[in-house]
Amino acid sequence: MGSLAGRLACVTGSTKGVGRDILLALAREGADVVVVGRDEQAASSVAQAARAFGVRASSIVTDVTKPDAFAAPCEPSLSTVDILVCSAGTTLPPAPLLSQDWSAYRRCFDLNLFGVMNAVQAVLPGMIAREDGRIIAIGGTFGYRGVANHALYAASKWALRGLMKSLAQEVGRHNVMVNIVAPGGIDGEKIRGEFAQEAAREGVPAAEIYQRFANRAATGRLVSGDDVAAAVTFLASQGGRLITGQDILVDAGTIV
């Protein structure tokens, strides 16, 4: 029996990347899971992988940015969620603010902020009724500093901190713990592709771009999806029972 046996966890954006890593880590600890994403085939595949840990797994195929994303028939399955992890998010290509427009703002904020609000509103009534729940959003180090050519993305992560910290104040007396896990650069296919593109532009090996990025951290390393998942699992476990309103950096020492 894992530390989360008997709990139901819902993870948005869990069809790939760090969201998938988080969902499978929660399943490994015994939680039944709900995969949320837009790709039906990918959602089914992740749910099947979760069942290998002996837990129940279902999926919801939806776009969390839509106002009715979690309307019926999703509602019954979400009313008993004990752990919500909001991992669905997006970035924007680097560009100065003067070149950004309303559509870029909407792409970023609709997913990074409104998508979180949608998911929270879907599960929170059940958590309040049971006087128990954990809500964890995936933030980022850009929510701690200004970043040239990433103004909208950084602003969305700053806004996420305000949303979650305020929510923690609202629901703490209902024994609902609300936190953020903020990764640094996550080593994986996405960031490796970005490094390859930058290397091609500069005419240098991709390994040089990787190390340049890693050297920003005190440890000289990038974190993995498993590192982020471990922090989320801790907050979802008994160890996180009185941790709320916090933004936990998992960044190998980038922000110190």
ZAKEVO-271595 format. One record per residue (C-alpha): residue in three letters; x negated, y, z. Coordinates in steps of 0.1 Angstrom, whole numbers, padded with zeros to 4 digits, always signed. Last residue first. Layout:
N
ALAXYZ
...
This chain:
256
VAL-0187+0314-0043
ILE-0167+0311-0075
THR-0186+0287-0098
GLY-0194+0262-0070
ALA-0185+0229-0086
ASP-0151+0243-0096
VAL-0125+0227-0075
LEU-0111+0258-0058
ILE-0081+0253-0035
ASP-0056+0281-0036
GLN-0037+0280-0003
GLY-0002+0290+0006
THR+0003+0257+0025
ILE-0018+0231+0043
LEU+0002+0215+0072
ARG+0009+0181+0057
GLY-0021+0181+0035
GLY-0039+0152+0051
GLN-0007+0132+0051
SER-0010+0130+0013
ALA+0001+0154-0015
LEU-0027+0178-0007
PHE-0052+0149-0008
THR-0038+0137-0041
VAL-0042+0171-0056
ALA-0078+0173-0046
ALA-0086+0139-0060
ALA-0068+0147-0092
VAL-0091+0177-0097
ASP-0122+0156-0092
ASP-0107+0129-0115
GLY-0102+0155-0143
SER-0140+0161-0141
VAL-0159+0191-0128
LEU-0187+0207-0146
ARG-0223+0208-0132
GLY-0251+0231-0123
THR-0242+0227-0086
ALA-0239+0264-0079
ALA-0219+0268-0111
ARG-0227+0292-0139
ASN-0254+0267-0150
ALA-0226+0245-0164
PHE-0217+0270-0191
ARG-0253+0273-0203
GLN-0257+0236-0200
TYR-0228+0229-0223
ILE-0239+0255-0248
GLU-0274+0240-0249
ALA-0259+0205-0253
ALA-0240+0217-0283
PRO-0273+0222-0301
VAL-0279+0257-0315
GLY-0267+0275-0347
GLU-0248+0302-0328
ARG-0215+0296-0346
ALA-0220+0259-0347
ALA-0228+0258-0310
GLU-0197+0278-0302
GLN-0176+0253-0321
ALA-0193+0223-0304
PHE-0187+0239-0270
GLU-0150+0244-0277
GLY-0148+0207-0288
ARG-0165+0197-0255
ILE-0140+0218-0236
LYS-0111+0199-0251
GLU-0125+0164-0251
GLY-0135+0165-0214
ASP-0155+0182-0187
ILE-0131+0205-0168
GLY-0143+0241-0166
GLY-0134+0253-0131
PRO-0104+0239-0115
ALA-0079+0258-0093
VAL-0056+0236-0071
ILE-0027+0257-0060
ASN-0005+0252-0029
VAL+0031+0249-0016
MET+0041+0228+0014
VAL+0078+0223+0019
ASN+0085+0217+0056
HIS+0117+0238+0054
ARG+0101+0265+0075
GLY+0074+0268+0048
VAL+0100+0275+0021
GLU+0099+0312+0015
GLN+0063+0319+0026
ALA+0049+0292+0004
LEU+0070+0306-0025
SER+0052+0339-0021
LYS+0018+0322-0023
MET+0030+0302-0053
LEU+0042+0332-0073
GLY+0013+0355-0064
ARG-0012+0328-0074
LEU+0006+0322-0106
ALA+0004+0359-0114
TRP-0034+0358-0111
LYS-0034+0328-0135
SER-0012+0346-0160
ALA-0034+0377-0158
ALA-0064+0356-0166
TYR-0047+0342-0197
LEU-0036+0376-0208
ALA-0070+0393-0203
HIS-0092+0366-0219
ASN-0114+0388-0241
ALA-0134+0400-0210
VAL-0127+0380-0179
GLY-0115+0397-0147
ARG-0119+0375-0116
TYR-0101+0351-0093
GLY-0073+0338-0115
PHE-0098+0330-0142
THR-0110+0303-0118
GLY-0080+0282-0125
GLY-0045+0273-0115
ILE-0029+0239-0114
ALA+0003+0241-0093
ILE+0011+0219-0063
ILE+0045+0216-0047
ARG+0049+0192-0017
GLY+0082+0183-0001
ASP+0102+0177+0031
GLU+0132+0192+0048
ARG+0155+0167+0030
ALA+0178+0195+0018
ILE+0149+0218+0011
MET+0132+0192-0010
GLY+0164+0185-0029
PRO+0169+0222-0037
LEU+0133+0225-0047
VAL+0132+0200-0076
ALA+0146+0219-0105
GLN+0137+0254-0093
VAL+0101+0243-0091
ALA+0101+0230-0126
ASN+0115+0261-0141
MET+0092+0284-0121
VAL+0062+0265-0133
GLY+0073+0268-0169
PHE+0079+0305-0163
LEU+0043+0310-0152
ASN+0018+0292-0173
LEU+0042+0281-0200
ASP+0062+0313-0208
PHE+0033+0335-0197
CYS+0008+0323-0223
ARG+0030+0319-0254
ARG+0050+0350-0244
TYR+0019+0372-0241
ALA+0007+0360-0275
SER+0041+0368-0290
TRP+0041+0402-0275
ASP+0008+0412-0290
GLN-0029+0409-0285
SER-0055+0427-0306
LEU-0061+0455-0282
LEU-0065+0430-0254
PRO-0097+0417-0269
ALA-0097+0381-0282
PRO-0107+0347-0270
PRO-0082+0321-0282
LEU-0053+0317-0258
THR-0050+0291-0230
THR-0021+0268-0221
GLY-0004+0251-0192
ALA+0015+0221-0180
SER+0000+0209-0147
CYS+0028+0217-0123
VAL+0026+0190-0097
LEU+0058+0182-0078
ILE+0058+0158-0049
ASP+0089+0145-0031
VAL+0112+0143-0061
THR+0147+0131-0050
SER+0168+0156-0070
LEU+0145+0152-0100
SER+0160+0120-0114
PRO+0195+0133-0110
GLU+0187+0166-0128
CYS+0172+0153-0160
PRO+0205+0144-0176
ALA+0213+0172-0171
ALA+0193+0204-0171
PHE+0156+0204-0166
ALA+0145+0223-0197
ASP+0176+0245-0197
PRO+0157+0278-0196
LYS+0131+0265-0220
THR+0094+0268-0211
VAL+0093+0233-0196
ASP+0098+0217-0230
THR+0113+0183-0225
VAL+0107+0146-0227
ILE+0113+0132-0192
SER+0095+0100-0183
SER+0098+0071-0159
ALA+0074+0052-0138
ARG+0080+0027-0109
VAL+0048+0015-0092
GLY+0027-0016-0094
PHE-0005+0001-0104
ALA-0001-0011-0140
ARG+0032+0008-0140
ALA+0011+0040-0143
ALA-0003+0029-0177
GLN+0032+0023-0190
ALA+0043+0058-0179
VAL+0013+0072-0197
SER+0022+0054-0229
SER+0059+0064-0227
ALA+0049+0101-0223
ALA+0025+0098-0253
GLN+0053+0084-0275
GLU+0078+0111-0263
ASP+0055+0140-0268
ARG+0069+0171-0251
GLY+0058+0163-0215
VAL+0069+0152-0181
VAL+0059+0119-0166
VAL+0079+0109-0135
VAL+0060+0088-0109
ASP+0064+0063-0081
ALA+0037+0070-0056
GLY+0014+0041-0046
GLU-0020+0058-0044
ARG-0029+0046-0079
ALA+0003+0062-0090
LEU-0009+0096-0076
ALA-0042+0091-0094
LEU-0023+0082-0126
LEU-0003+0114-0125
ILE-0034+0135-0118
ASP-0054+0121-0146
ARG-0025+0126-0170
GLY-0022+0162-0160
VAL-0059+0166-0164
GLY-0058+0157-0201
LYS-0027+0141-0216
THR+0010+0132-0213
SER+0011+0147-0178
GLY+0020+0183-0187
THR+0045+0183-0158
VAL+0039+0159-0130
CYS+0067+0145-0109
ALA+0059+0124-0078
LEU+0082+0101-0059
ARG+0070+0089-0025
GLY+0075+0053-0012
ALA+0038+0046-0012
LEU+0017+0078-0011
SER-0012+0065+0010
GLY-0014+0033-0010
MET+0000+0000+0000
